[in-house]
């Protein structure tokens, strides 16, 4: 469920829904719109995007994550661990569907969170300087 504001009305799924099918029904036209307007977007690229969204948002639960965490190297479950390709996830998982689902979701979320730049950017320093992101006081601080 995506928070609909102060009333907490569900926007992309109903309370009783246990998956994101309806959310993808909303997102699919947006993603496919790019295919209609950009001639360089191929059907394979579109399918890969939809598959990525599916992996990043659904198909697992906390219990499954706990079970899988006991069967794989902890670095693959860590937010600071390596970002793996779909092929690498499949190679690690082998025939274990649960491992493939959970690692796919973990990796999808890592990729999405990498685009949420502010928290990541604030913790970094370059040549002894770090960014100060305060309203009315944007600048650099010495580390």
C-alpha atoms as a printed R data frame, in Angstrom:
    type eleno elety resid chain resno      x       y       z
1   ATOM     1    CA   UNK     A     1  0.000   0.000   0.000
2   ATOM     2    CA   UNK     A     2  1.276   3.475  -0.818
3   ATOM     3    CA   UNK     A     3  0.262   6.175   1.652
4   ATOM     4    CA   UNK     A     4 -2.360   8.441   0.129
5   ATOM     5    CA   UNK     A     5 -1.723  11.363   2.464
6   ATOM     6    CA   UNK     A     6 -3.106  12.424   5.817
7   ATOM     7    CA   UNK     A     7 -6.126  10.121   5.495
8   ATOM     8    CA   UNK     A     8 -3.843   7.117   4.814
9   ATOM     9    CA   UNK     A     9 -6.104   6.028   1.975
10  ATOM    10    CA   UNK     A    10 -4.478   3.339  -0.166
11  ATOM    11    CA   UNK     A    11 -3.489   4.629  -3.572
12  ATOM    12    CA   UNK     A    12 -1.867   1.720  -5.369
13  ATOM    13    CA   UNK     A    13 -3.305  -1.257  -3.501
14  ATOM    14    CA   UNK     A    14 -6.196  -2.012  -1.233
15  ATOM    15    CA   UNK     A    15 -5.617  -3.079   2.371
16  ATOM    16    CA   UNK     A    16 -6.584  -6.700   1.671
17  ATOM    17    CA   UNK     A    17 -4.423  -7.040  -1.467
18  ATOM    18    CA   UNK     A    18 -1.247  -9.037  -0.925
19  ATOM    19    CA   UNK     A    19  0.592  -8.074  -4.104
20  ATOM    20    CA   UNK     A    20  1.252  -5.129  -6.375
21  ATOM    21    CA   UNK     A    21 -0.625  -6.228  -9.501
22  ATOM    22    CA   UNK     A    22 -2.882  -3.185  -9.427
23  ATOM    23    CA   UNK     A    23  0.119  -0.901  -8.883
24  ATOM    24    CA   UNK     A    24  1.755  -2.357 -11.979
25  ATOM    25    CA   UNK     A    25 -1.468  -1.778 -13.889
26  ATOM    26    CA   UNK     A    26 -0.924   1.923 -13.102
27  ATOM    27    CA   UNK     A    27  2.823   1.921 -13.830
28  ATOM    28    CA   UNK     A    28  2.798  -0.178 -16.993
29  ATOM    29    CA   UNK     A    29  1.324   2.581 -19.238
30  ATOM    30    CA   UNK     A    30  3.936   5.052 -17.991
31  ATOM    31    CA   UNK     A    31  6.783   2.664 -18.734
32  ATOM    32    CA   UNK     A    32  5.226   1.656 -22.028
33  ATOM    33    CA   UNK     A    33  4.713   5.322 -22.912
34  ATOM    34    CA   UNK     A    34  8.479   5.617 -23.132
35  ATOM    35    CA   UNK     A    35  8.431   2.803 -25.677
36  ATOM    36    CA   UNK     A    36  5.890   4.731 -27.742
37  ATOM    37    CA   UNK     A    37  7.827   8.001 -27.720
38  ATOM    38    CA   UNK     A    38 11.453   6.823 -27.751
39  ATOM    39    CA   UNK     A    39 12.360   4.693 -30.775
40  ATOM    40    CA   UNK     A    40 15.498   3.386 -29.039
41  ATOM    41    CA   UNK     A    41 13.470   1.559 -26.352
42  ATOM    42    CA   UNK     A    42 13.182  -2.088 -27.356
43  ATOM    43    CA   UNK     A    43 10.671  -4.712 -26.248
44  ATOM    44    CA   UNK     A    44 13.494  -6.453 -24.352
45  ATOM    45    CA   UNK     A    45 14.300  -3.228 -22.486
46  ATOM    46    CA   UNK     A    46 10.639  -2.806 -21.597
47  ATOM    47    CA   UNK     A    47 10.360  -6.397 -20.345
48  ATOM    48    CA   UNK     A    48 13.558  -6.006 -18.293
49  ATOM    49    CA   UNK     A    49 12.157  -2.825 -16.714
50  ATOM    50    CA   UNK     A    50  8.901  -4.523 -15.766
51  ATOM    51    CA   UNK     A    51 10.782  -7.541 -14.404
52  ATOM    52    CA   UNK     A    52 13.025  -5.242 -12.354
53  ATOM    53    CA   UNK     A    53  9.992  -3.423 -10.905
54  ATOM    54    CA   UNK     A    54  8.400  -6.741 -10.021
55  ATOM    55    CA   UNK     A    55 11.526  -7.929  -8.239
56  ATOM    56    CA   UNK     A    56 12.004  -4.667  -6.377
57  ATOM    57    CA   UNK     A    57  8.457  -4.533  -5.047
58  ATOM    58    CA   UNK     A    58  6.986  -7.928  -4.455
59  ATOM    59    CA   UNK     A    59  6.981 -11.652  -4.078
60  ATOM    60    CA   UNK     A    60  8.638 -11.978  -0.669
61  ATOM    61    CA   UNK     A    61  7.859 -11.613   3.021
62  ATOM    62    CA   UNK     A    62 10.002 -11.088   6.154
63  ATOM    63    CA   UNK     A    63  9.959 -14.803   7.010
64  ATOM    64    CA   UNK     A    64 11.299 -15.688   3.561
65  ATOM    65    CA   UNK     A    65 14.052 -13.080   3.962
66  ATOM    66    CA   UNK     A    66 15.043 -14.627   7.316
67  ATOM    67    CA   UNK     A    67 15.198 -18.143   5.851
68  ATOM    68    CA   UNK     A    68 17.212 -17.036   2.825
69  ATOM    69    CA   UNK     A    69 19.597 -14.975   4.973
70  ATOM    70    CA   UNK     A    70 20.652 -18.239   6.653
71  ATOM    71    CA   UNK     A    71 21.467 -19.845   3.279
72  ATOM    72    CA   UNK     A    72 23.473 -17.140   1.495
73  ATOM    73    CA   UNK     A    73 26.576 -15.080   2.160
74  ATOM    74    CA   UNK     A    74 25.484 -12.156   4.413
75  ATOM    75    CA   UNK     A    75 27.101  -9.636   2.056
76  ATOM    76    CA   UNK     A    76 24.364 -10.341  -0.512
77  ATOM    77    CA   UNK     A    77 21.641  -9.354   1.969
78  ATOM    78    CA   UNK     A    78 23.450  -6.261   3.254
79  ATOM    79    CA   UNK     A    79 22.470  -2.809   1.961
80  ATOM    80    CA   UNK     A    80 26.206  -2.119   1.714
81  ATOM    81    CA   UNK     A    81 26.931  -5.354  -0.147
82  ATOM    82    CA   UNK     A    82 27.643  -5.612  -3.864
83  ATOM    83    CA   UNK     A    83 25.014  -4.662  -6.419
84  ATOM    84    CA   UNK     A    84 24.472  -7.826  -8.460
85  ATOM    85    CA   UNK     A    85 23.135  -8.283 -11.964
86  ATOM    86    CA   UNK     A    86 20.138 -10.525 -12.665
87  ATOM    87    CA   UNK     A    87 22.552 -13.115 -14.062
88  ATOM    88    CA   UNK     A    88 24.686 -13.037 -10.913
89  ATOM    89    CA   UNK     A    89 21.591 -13.462  -8.729
90  ATOM    90    CA   UNK     A    90 20.500 -16.470 -10.824
91  ATOM    91    CA   UNK     A    91 23.991 -17.993 -10.573
92  ATOM    92    CA   UNK     A    92 24.041 -17.599  -6.771
93  ATOM    93    CA   UNK     A    93 20.488 -18.927  -6.393
94  ATOM    94    CA   UNK     A    94 20.891 -21.948  -8.654
95  ATOM    95    CA   UNK     A    95 17.636 -23.919  -8.415
96  ATOM    96    CA   UNK     A    96 16.535 -22.207  -5.179
97  ATOM    97    CA   UNK     A    97 13.526 -20.044  -6.121
98  ATOM    98    CA   UNK     A    98 13.305 -18.410  -2.701
99  ATOM    99    CA   UNK     A    99 16.930 -17.263  -2.884
100 ATOM   100    CA   UNK     A   100 16.346 -15.878  -6.376
101 ATOM   101    CA   UNK     A   101 13.205 -13.990  -5.291
102 ATOM   102    CA   UNK     A   102 14.737 -12.534  -2.136
103 ATOM   103    CA   UNK     A   103 18.069 -11.582  -3.707
104 ATOM   104    CA   UNK     A   104 16.207 -10.090  -6.663
105 ATOM   105    CA   UNK     A   105 14.195  -7.919  -4.311
106 ATOM   106    CA   UNK     A   106 17.230  -6.935  -2.222
107 ATOM   107    CA   UNK     A   107 19.189  -6.023  -5.352
108 ATOM   108    CA   UNK     A   108 16.253  -4.123  -6.863
109 ATOM   109    CA   UNK     A   109 15.880  -2.045  -3.730
110 ATOM   110    CA   UNK     A   110 19.619  -1.314  -3.668
111 ATOM   111    CA   UNK     A   111 19.423  -0.042  -7.222
112 ATOM   112    CA   UNK     A   112 16.408   2.146  -6.436
113 ATOM   113    CA   UNK     A   113 17.935   3.522  -3.241
114 ATOM   114    CA   UNK     A   114 21.106   4.480  -5.096
115 ATOM   115    CA   UNK     A   115 18.979   7.061  -6.912
116 ATOM   116    CA   UNK     A   116 17.835   8.541  -3.591
117 ATOM   117    CA   UNK     A   117 20.959  10.669  -3.538
118 ATOM   118    CA   UNK     A   118 20.595  12.992  -0.541
119 ATOM   119    CA   UNK     A   119 21.266  10.518   2.297
120 ATOM   120    CA   UNK     A   120 24.040   8.869   0.291
121 ATOM   121    CA   UNK     A   121 25.550  12.196  -0.757
122 ATOM   122    CA   UNK     A   122 25.572  13.657   2.764
123 ATOM   123    CA   UNK     A   123 27.782  10.885   4.093
124 ATOM   124    CA   UNK     A   124 30.468  11.304   1.444
125 ATOM   125    CA   UNK     A   125 33.520  13.514   1.437
126 ATOM   126    CA   UNK     A   126 35.762  14.577  -1.419
127 ATOM   127    CA   UNK     A   127 39.159  16.224  -1.004
128 ATOM   128    CA   UNK     A   128 38.435  16.845   2.675
129 ATOM   129    CA   UNK     A   129 35.037  18.464   2.077
130 ATOM   130    CA   UNK     A   130 31.477  17.275   2.627
131 ATOM   131    CA   UNK     A   131 28.211  18.874   1.564
132 ATOM   132    CA   UNK     A   132 25.982  20.893   3.883
133 ATOM   133    CA   UNK     A   133 22.378  20.593   2.724
134 ATOM   134    CA   UNK     A   134 20.458  22.974   4.951
135 ATOM   135    CA   UNK     A   135 17.750  25.289   3.724
136 ATOM   136    CA   UNK     A   136 19.314  28.738   3.335
137 ATOM   137    CA   UNK     A   137 22.758  27.409   4.251
138 ATOM   138    CA   UNK     A   138 23.950  25.293   1.325
139 ATOM   139    CA   UNK     A   139 27.696  24.835   1.234
140 ATOM   140    CA   UNK     A   140 30.733  22.721   2.023
141 ATOM   141    CA   UNK     A   141 32.178  21.721   5.394
142 ATOM   142    CA   UNK     A   142 35.747  20.680   6.146
143 ATOM   143    CA   UNK     A   143 35.921  17.092   7.283
